[in-house]
Each structure stands twice: as C-alpha cells, then as structure tokens.
Amino acid sequence: MPLFTPLQIIKLIDLAKKNRIAPLYLFIGPYEISQEKAKEIYKVLLEKGSNLEVFDLRDKEQKKEFLRRKGFQEGLFGFRTIYHIIGGEEIPPSKVEEILNALRDKPQLFSWFILFENLEEKHPFYEFALEKGAIIPFHTKKREDLLESELLLILKEYQLHMEKKTASFFISLVGEDYSHFKNELEKLVLYALDERTITEEKILEIVVPLEEKAFYLIGEALFTQGPEKTYKMISSLLDAKREPGEILGYLYKYFKKLQILKDFIKENPELDREQSYTYFSKEWQKLKEDPLKEIPKILTESHPYALFNMKKHLKKIDSLDPLFSELFSAEWALKREFQPPQKVFQNLVFNLWMKLQPSSFKKAA
C-alpha cells in the first residue's frame, strides 16, 4: 500500500471494507483536512466493531495522558483498536519506538492514524509505513488545490460535471474552511443530482458563502446584477440583523481591494494581459512564489478567481474616488443624520451603480 494521493482515499476506504487494513496510516498536511479524511477510513472499522481512542497532542493535558500510557489496550473479543493521533510531531522518540514495537508484535490488533503537518522521510513512522502502512501526503499542494481535488472526487462519485472556472468560483465563495466547504458541496450535489453539469447560476442559487464572502458578493453584484438585486442582497442582511456599519465596512473593503489591485496590476502588467482565467491564475501563482515580490496581504488572502473578476471590473472604472465619496456620504447619513438604513443603502446602491455606468449612458439618463 504505501503512498496514496488525496484522490485515492476512496481506494483506502474500499480496502478497509474488504478487511485489508493497514496497521499505520500517516496523514501529512493541514490537520483540518487530514482529520476528515482519517475519519472517512476508520468509520469503516468502527462499523466492524473496532474501538476508538483519540488524542490531540497539541492539548497539554491530552499529551500528558497519552505519554503516561504504558502499553496499548487491545480491543474486546479480538476487535481492532484505533488510535487517532493529532499532532504527531509531539510524540517523543521513545514513544515512537514503543508504538512501532506494538505494531510489529500484533499488527492485527491495532491501527494508528497519526497526523503530521510535516514529516521527514527518514522518520521511523515514515519508514515503517512505506513497508507496511499507508502514507497520504497533502502538504505538496496549495490548500485551494486540495479543495479542488476533493471537489472533483465528489463530483466524479455522483457522475456530475463542473467546468474548472466554475469550480474555482465555488471555492472562492465557500472559502478555505473545510467543514463549510464540505457542507456546501454536499448540499449542492443533493440539489443537482438531476443535472449533469453544475453551473455558476446553480451555485449562486444553492450555496451559502462564508460571511465575508457574502459581503464580497455585494460588490460583485454591483457590476454584474444591477442595483435592484444588489439592494435586495443588502436588505436581506439588514433583515437578518446585520449591523449597517458592518455592511458598509465590507463595501469599503471591497473597493479598497479594487484600488490596491489596480495599483498592483500597473506594476505587473502581465496580469492585465491575461484574458483567460487559467493563464491569469498561473501568472498570479508565479508572482506569489517570487521571493522578491511584495504582494499586499489583502490580495494574497483572496482567491485568484475573485481577483480575475475584479480585474475585469476595473476596466469599467476611470477612478475609484467617486465611489469612496459615495461610501463616505452613506456613513455620514447613518452616523450623523440617523437616516433609516434601508433608505441609506437604497440611495447608496443606486448612486454607486450610476458611477459605474459608461459616461454616454449617464448623459442619456
């Protein structure tokens, strides 16, 4: 068994169902994703009667309890015992050898699922797993690539299709929180089972973005949906008791990001030349990997698909100053004139939308 890619997790699950179970599974990469993947495999073992013990060695008390253990408990009636260990870096060499000795003596009685953020190939666990276990490395990919791999795996399982551009759009909305990503993907699949191809429109209809992503959509809506739909989105947030100042703050952040992106593109015209998202994302990744390139944090925290769309919007804007002026006027109306938030945002959305229209259109209006 030794090395498995993230897309091959399903193979490990099938092997477990056939009682082909490794004594040691090593997961290397982000803990959040590794934990979910480990559970998918040992869930099969639990259904077969195995016992489970979990230790998060990042927690001082759990680490103390784990290190106090002398020997490892065999399962009742010959059932396998599963040890799920988070923070393998915290296991001292003496304990590593103790675990390996138990695995060598009675490999049929134990299965260890040990999670590392990083692990050298010369580590005794790695060497043992290469011979008799399974190694699942997640650390060789960017987090967004891991999520995209997971997305493709689930879509393939349900015989659904999503274009790469649409997949990037989905990930840009749900963010990099794995739990939220998984929940929204499962919901999307459920509602799209009768469709062969999932579109951006379907995603917008079904998916609930992370809170900050929802605010990002308001800025996008101004460029793509028109003032009515944009105001409707803001109105629903107000109905959900979101603070007007918070909504205004995120709109300010959206336009601030536009301004920073505009300046950054002037310094890096290769981004402006790319009209295809695929090539734009490649150029963006090159810049991020350049140790001499300083990139503002507000941009590095953004998914490249969001930046690609914002770049297209910039072509419609000569200057962002009038937009910031409208935001300031709205803030004044809220905080100094105490106008009703619904009225303030209705005026703001219309004024912003007018500022974004071509000059010929505004003259005609």
Secondary structure, DSSP 4 states (H G I P E B T S, - for coil): --B--GGGHHHHHHHHHTT---SEEEEES-HHHHHHHHHHHHHHHHHTT-EEEEEETTSHHHHHHHHH--S-PPPGGGPPEEEEEE-GGGS-HHHHHHHHHHHHH-TTTEEEEEEES---TTSHHHHHHHHHSEEEE-TTS-HHHHHHHHHHHHHHHTT-B--HHHHHHHHHHH-S-HHHHHHHHHHHHHHTTT-SB--HHHHHHH----HHHHHHHHHHHHHHT-HHHHHHHHHHHHHTT--HHHHHHHHHHHHHHHHHHHHHHHH-HHHHH--SHHHHHHHHHHHHH-TT----HHHHTS-HHHHHHHHHHHTT-S-SHHHHHHHHHHHHHHHTS---HHHHHHHHHHHHHHHTS-HHHHHH-
